[in-house]
Amino acid sequence: MTPPSPQDGLILRDIHLPPGPDWWPPAWGWWVLLAVGMALLAWFGPWLWRQFQLKRQRRQLLALLGQLERSGATVRGPEFLAQISQLLRRIALTRYPHQDVAPLSGTDWLRFLDVSGGGGRFERGAGRVLAEGPYRPELTEPLDTSALVMLVREWIDANTGGRRGA
């Protein structure tokens, strides 16, 4: 007897691979990744949202300050200072307790502005005109509008999450 040859009666079939894994339910690693992602979102989400709101508020306030600066060429003296002071007070009332900010005026107001981001330049610098300037009919000294606007811009940055100390 001769051994059978490979062509004799040997029926070959193609290799059939098993079907691929289903996409649902996902493997346990994907569930862990989803849980960690949700925990991070729950933890950092409110912080990220607050940062977004602060940056948006900062842009709006700086745009309003820019409008006041441009109108400073036409609105002179006490009127301009009153508008700047109102802007600062509105910001302070949204960022600090009402009972701490609302009753302040004069040098107490300037001291608060220095402590909250002015670095001493409201009492001893360009911001000192805000103590009495808005309430006078005419200014007794020349107004350095650009220095005042720069100081207010830096105070807004310090109180709305912008550059600190810039």
C-alpha positions, 0 to 999 in steps of 0.5 A: 500500500502506498501512502496517500498523497496530499492531493488524494481525498484531502479536502482543504478549507480556508481558515475562518477567523472568529468574529471580532469582539463587540463594541458593547459592552466595553472592556473594564479598562474603558469603564475605569477611564470613564469613571476617572474622566468624570471624577476629574470633570466634576472636580475641575469643572467648576474651577474651569467654569469660574476661570472662563467667567473671570476672563470674560468679565475681565475682557468686558471691564477692560473694554469699558475702561477703554471706552472711558479712556477714549471719552476722557478726551472729551469728558474732563476732570471730575466727570471722568474721575467719577466714572472711573470711581464708579467702575472701581466701586462696581467691581469691588462690590461684586468681588468683596463683601458689600458691608466692607466696600459700600461705606468706604470713601476718601482715604479709606476707599483709596486704602482699600484699593491699595490693599486689594491690588493697587500696591500703594499707588492709589494713596500715594500715586496717580490714584490719589485724585479719586479721593476728592476729585470726583466731588470738586467742581474743578480739579486743582492739579492736572490730571494724568489720565494715562497713569490713572487708567494704567493703574485702574487696568492693573487693579482690574487685572489683579481682581479678575484673575489677570496678570498679577503684578504686571 
